[in-house]
Amino acid sequence: MADRTVPRIAGEQGAVASARETSPKPGPLLSATKLEKLFPGVTALQGVDVEVFPGEIQCWIGENGAGKSTLIKVFAGYYQKDSGTTSVNGLEVDIEDPIHSLSLGMSFILQELSVVPGLTVMDNILLGHEVSLAGNVLRSRQASRAKILLESIGFGSISPRELVASLSVAEQQAVMVARALHLDANVIFFDETTASLGAEEAQKIFKVMEKIKGEGKAVVFVTHRLDEVMRVADRVTVFKDGEIVESGLVSEFSMESMVTKMVGREISNVFPEKDREPSDVVLELVSVTTQNVQNVSFTLRRGEVVALAGLVGSGRTEVLESIFGLEKLSSGEIRLKGQRLNPANPVAAINAGIGLVPEDRRSQGIVALRSVEENLTLSWAGRTEKKGWRKKGVGLAKDFIDKMAIRTPSQKQLIGLLSGGNQQKVVVSRWLATNPKVLLLDEPTRGIDVGAKSEMYRLIDSLARGGLAILLVSSEMTEVLGLADRILVMRRGQIAGELDGSTSEEEVLKLAMLEKETT
């Protein structure tokens, strides 16, 4: 077995010296044969055979719960396989824990953010592998090393001494990527890394992947965005129900064939027809100004889907947070059905009939150590039912699990054990259970597979047709154009312009990226 000791970093290089006993052999850097992983009531992986070769970007695709993230966590040492073999550089090895995995030359950027908000950027990047001399951490060299790593991935504007808590989700993702590069692994896993990023930020990550590939290392990229697969993959591996159903060169696949193999059926007409008929105004923002947005005004009607478009950091999320009572208004007002609202906190917003599906599911959307049932009924419990609400909550949870096709062995299952997409379905269901007047959706399909996305789009359309007013934020332009009746394009905390739902991506990007000409 390989030496598990990971040496302390010294000097400015800051790259983890891997504890490999042999130099890489011809053939795969990493492989699994007939691998199986079982959970109570669920076979997560069954007879999986996979190989990852040097100098390639291999994309893993499949529906939520298909086994992709489970296999990653087996390689990462978070889970122990039940049978089968895993090999690194041609040598069979049992991966015992995350430290052992690191020593074998693997690094992981997992789907959920794994940063320490109270530490600085440089402390997060070099956490556990600090630049030190004689046991003393060299802060200036730490900052220099972190700066070099951030600049190498196109995020040089982030200060190494800044607290991670003050960063956007996209910037926190960049910190995780920089950490993975610092570890100098031979195989780097990107699990839904671009899910919360706009097109410009995602392109920076793709350049990093190409750089890693060019160094003779390997990238494993898990994504639900099939256009990204076609753009960056050398090989594609398709998962379904805990098995690999096909693996081959990306040239052997079309987007349609990938979908068919993932879900076992063809999916057509992904977006419903936008022939809805909005009625009276439900929500109105009048010159709303907070620390992060300026002079934002618009209306939202019953039966309407309005999208906030723009680049990451343009203020889209902050508008939703101001409506939900998370951003304090410095001026302006919010009106709900003509009545001034200006919620002081989320409880007031919920009581007024507003629900928010947040951007970062893990830290803002779920209570990982509580059950699916508890998470689903969290905002509903006891609000409208004075007697017997616990029993009714059980039935309510069951109804939504069925309606939303949430894959869980039981509604008593801890939500943290579900796949990311199924967690997202629970969060959406929580707000639907409160029968809201306005639903705020911040990246609602982040981490959701292509089949579930189609279901989510139809659900959003159905809710709007039922009279719900929906305000949507999405970094996927196809979603914005496919779902919205109107599009409000944001730039630098302000609304740069309004477009109707039949506009083009080019027109949206012009408003999002180009300053108005001055005369």
N, C-alpha and C positions, 0 to 999 in steps of 0.2 A: 504493500500500500504506500501511496505517496506520503512524504513528510508533510504533516499538517501545520507545521510552524510557519507563521507569516511574519517575516522580520519587520522590525520597526524601521520606518523611513528616516533617512538622514540626508541632509543637504538639500539642494534646490531641485533635484530631479523629481523627487516626490512620487515616483512610480513604484508600486508594490512589486518587489522581487518575488516572482512566483516560485513555489516550492515544488517544481516538477523534477522528477528523477531522471527523465529521459527527454531528449529533444523530440519535437513533433515527428511522427512517422507519416509516410505516404498514406493517403486514405483519410477517413473522417477524423476531425478533431474531437467530435462528441457523437455518441450513438447510444441507442437503446434497442434491446431485442426482447420481444415477447413480454413487454413490461405491463404489469397490472397494478392498479391501485384501487382499493375498496374503502368505502365509507359505509356507516350503518344504513342499510337499505338502498345503497347506490353503488354501482360499479362505475367508477369515474374513468378508469383506463382499462382497456381490455386488449391484450395481445399487440401492444404498440411497437412497431419497428420504425425507427427514424435515424437518419444520419445527417450530420452537419459538417460540411467540408470547408477547408480553408479558402479564403478569397471569394466567398459568396455571401449574398444576402438572401436568406431563405425566409419566405413569408408563411406563417401558419394562419390558416383561416378556418372558420367554422362557427356554428351558432353558439350562443351562450350555453355553457354546460357541456360543450362537446369534448372538453378535456384539455384544451390548450394550456390554460393557466395551471391546471393540476400538474401537467407534465413539466412545466417550467419550475414549479415548486418542488418537484421531485429532484430535478437537476440542481436546484438551489439548496437542497438539504432541509427545506421546511417540512416536507413530507418524506416518509420512508416507503419505498416500494414494497408491495406484498409478494411479488414474484417477478421473474425476468432478470435481465442484466443491464447494467449501464457501463459504458467504457469511455475513457478519455485517452486520446492519443493511442488508441489501439489496445490499451491495458484495461482489463475489467476491474472495476472499483465500486464499492458500496459507498455512496455519498452519505456521510453520517450527519452533518449539520452545515449551516451556512459558512462557518469558518473553513471547514474542510472543502466545501465547494469553491470558495475563493482561492484556496491554496492549489486547487486543480486547474485554475486559469479561467474561471467563469465569473461574470459580473452581470448584475440584473437591475434593470430599470422597470419596476413592476407597475401594474396598472394603477394602483392607488399611490398617492403621494406618500413618501416615507422620509420626510424631512423633520428636523427638530425646530419648531418655530421660534423658540427662545434663544437659539444660537445664531451666530453670524453666518453669512454665506460661506466664508472660508472655513469655518469650523464644521459646517455641514459637509462640505466637499472633501475635507481631509479627515473626517471623523474616524478615529481608530487607527489612522495611518498618518499621523501628524509629522510635519517637518521638525525634527528635533536634533539636539546635540547634547550629549551627556545627560539625557533625561529631561532637558529643558526645551519646551516648545518655542520655536523661533517665529514670533508673530509676524515680523516683517517679511520673512521668507514664505510664511504661510500665505500672506496676502498676495505676494508676487506669484506664487505657484497657482493660486486660485484665479488670479487675473489672466494668466496665460491660458488656462483651461477654458475660461469663459470666452475669451477672445477667439479661441480656436473653433468655437461652435457658433460664433456670431452674436453672442450676448455680452460683449465687452462693456456695455453701458451699465451693467450691474456692478455695484460696489462690493468688493469682497468683505468689507467691514459692516455692511448693512445687515440688519436682522432679517431672517427669512420670513418672519411673520408679516413684514411689510411688503412682501413681493406678491405679484399676481400669480395665478395658477400656472400660467405659461412660463413665468420666470422661475418658479419653484421646480417645474419640470426641467428647465435648463440646468439648475443646480444638481439635480439627480443625474443628468447626462454627464456633467462635468465630473461628478464623483466616480461614475463608472469608468470614464477615461483615465482618471487618476490611478485607478487600480490596475491599469495596463493588462487587462485580461485578453485571452486568445479568442474567447467566445463571449459576445455581449448580447444580452436579450433585451429587446425593446417591447414591452407589453403595453399596447395601446398608448404609447408615448405621445402620439400626435392627436389624441382624441380631444384634448382641450385647447389645441392650438389652431390659429388661423393659418391661411395658406402661406403667408410670408414666413411665419415662425416654423411651420412644418418643413418648408424648403431648407431651412438651416439644419434641421435634424437629418434630412436626407443627405445633405452634403457630408455630415459627420459619418453617416453609415458608409458612404462611398469611400471616405478616407480610411475607415477601419478595414473595409474590404481590400483597398489598395495596399494595405500593409500585410496582406496575407492572412489576416484574421477572419473570423466569421461573425455575421450578424444574423440573429433570429428575430424577426419582426412580426409581432401579432397585431393585426389591425382588422377592423370591420369595414374600412374604406377601400373598396375594390379598385378604385382608380389609383390609390397609392400602391397597391400590389402591382398593377400593370406598369407603374412608373419606375419602381425601384427593385423589384424582385428578380433574382436569377432563377430561383426554383420556388415552387409553391407546394405546400403540403396541406391537404384538406382533412379536417377532423369532422367526425359525425358520431354522436352517441358513444364517445369514449374510444373510438377506433380511428385509424387512418384509412380513409377510403381511396385516396389517390395522392401520389407525389410525382412531380415531374417539372420540366423546364416551363417557365412562364409562357414561352411561345406556344406551348401545347394547349393553353387555356384561352378562353374568352371570358369576359365578365359574366356572360349568361351561363356558360358551362360551369363556372365556379359556383354560382348561386344554386344551380340545379344539383350539383354534387353535395353542397353543404346542407341543403334543406330537403333534398329528395323529391323536389317538385319544381316546376317552373313558376317564377313570380313575374307577373306582368302588371301594368298599370299601378306602379308603386305608389303614386300620389293620386288621391281622389280628385274628381272634378271640382273645380272651385266655382260652383254655381250657388253658393250660399247667399242668403239675403239678410244682411245685418239690419238691426232695427235701432232702437233708441240708445243714446249714449249712457254707458254705465260708469266709466272711469274717465276723469279729466285731470290732466296736469296743467297748471297755469304758472308759467315762469318759475318752475322748480329749480332751485339752486342749492347745492350742498358743497361739501369740500371737494367733491370729485366731478360734479356736473354743473353746467351753467345754463340758466334760462331755458329749461326744457319744457316745451308745451306740446300737448297732443291730446286727442280723444280716442277712446276705445269703446266700441259698441257691442251690444248683445249679438251673439251669432257671428262674431268677426274674429279673424286671426290677424294680428298685427305683428310684424317682425321688426326687431331692432337689429340692424346689420352694421358692420363696421369691423375694423381691425381689432385685435386683442389690445385692451387698454384704452379703447375709445370711449368707455363710459357706459357700455350696454348693461353690464351686470349692476353697476352702481345705480342706474335708474330703477331696476327691479328692487334693489335693496332700499331705496328711498320710499317706494310704495309700500314695502313690507315693514317699515319701521326700523330698519337696520342702519339707515343713513339719516342723520338729523338734518332737517331742512333749515337753511339759513335765511331763505326767503322763498316766496311763492306759496302755492297751496295745492292740495290734492282733493278732488271732489269725487265722492262715490254716490251715484244716483242723485247728483245735484247737491248733496250735503257735504260740507267741508269735513275732511277726514284727518289728514296729517297725523297718522298713527305715531304715538310716542315709542312704541315697541311692537314686536311681532305678535304678542298676545292680543293687543288692540286690533291689529290687522286681521288676525284670524277670526276674532269675534265679529268683525265687520263683514266677513265673507271673502277674504283674500287668502289664497294659498300660493306657496312658493316652492318649486322644485329647484334646489340650489345647484350651482355649477359643480362643486366638489362633494360628491356623494359620500365619500368616506368620512370626512371630518364634519360635514354640515348636514348630511341627509339621513344617516342611520345611527342607531345605537347598536354597535356590533355584537355586544354580549347579551342582547335581548332577542326574543324570538321574532319570527316573521309576523305572528299575530300581534304582538305588542307593538312592533314598529308600525304596522299597517293601521292600527287603531289609535295611535299615539295622540293625534290631534282631535280625533272624534270622541274619544272615551269620556263619557259622562256629560258632554256639553249639551246635548239635546234630550237625552234620556235620563230621567230621574230614578227610575226603578228598573232593575233587571238589565242594566247596561252591559254588565260583564258577559252575560249569556248572549245578548244580542251582538256583542263585539265578536264573539266566536263565530257566529253565523255570518256576520259582515265580512270577516277575514276570509272565510271559506268562499263566499260569493266572489270576492275580488281575486282570490287565487285562481279560481276557475275562469273568470271573465278575462283576466289579464294573462292567462297561461303561464303563471309563475311556477317554475320548476323547483319544487321543494318536496322532500320526502314526507314532511309534516308541517303544519302551521306552527308547531312548537319548536321547529328547527331554529337554531341561532342564525340570524340573518347574515352574520359575518362569514358563515360557511357557504353561502350561496355565491354563484357567479356574479360578476359585476352587473351584468345586464338584468338579472333577476332581482338584484337589490334595487336597481333603478325602477323596475316595475312596481315594487313595493312602495317606494317613495311617492310615485305618481298616484298609486291607489290610495295612499293615506289622505291626500288632499281631496280626491274625488269623493271619499267617504264623508267629508264635511259638507258636501253639496255647496261649493263656493259660488260666488257671483263672478269673481275674476280669478283666473289661474295664470300665474306667472311661471313660465317654463324657461329655465336657464340651461341650455345644452341638454335637452331631455333625452336625446338618443346617444349620449356619450357612453361608450362601452356596450352598446346594444347591437346584436348581429343583424344582418341584412333582412332576415325573415321577420324578426321582432320589430325592426324599424318600420316595415310595411304595416304591421299591426298597429304600431304606435301612431303612424300617420293617419290611419283610418279612425283610430280612437279620437285623435285631436279633431278631425273633421266631424265626427259624430257628436262630440261635445259641443262644438261650435254650432252645429245644426240644432242642437238641443237648447240653445240660448246662452251658453257660457261665453264670456268674453275672455279671449286668450291673448296674452302678450308673450311673444316668443323671442328668445335669443339663441342663435345658432351660428357656429363657425363654419358649417357646411352650407355653401351657397345653394346647392341643389335643394336643401330643405327650405331655405328662405324663399326661393323662387317657386318651389312646389307646393308650399303650404299657405303662404301669406296672401291676404286680400290687399293689404297695404304694407309698404316697407319704409321704415324710418331709418335713414342712414346716419350714423353717428361718426363724428370726428372730433377728437380732442375735447370730449365732454359736452359737446353740443350737437344738436340735430343739424346736419349739413343739408338735408333735403328730404323730400318725401316722394316715393315712387309707387305706382300701382303694381299689383301682383303679376302683371303680364310683362314687366320690364325685362331687360337682359342683364346678365352678370356683368357685362362691360359697363353698363350705366351705374350699377351699384358700386363697382370698384372705383369708377371715376369720382364719385361723390366721397367715397371712403378715404381715398388716397391723395386727391389733388386739391390744393388750396384754391379758393376762388381768385380769379384774376383781379388785380386792382387797377383802377383807371385813374 
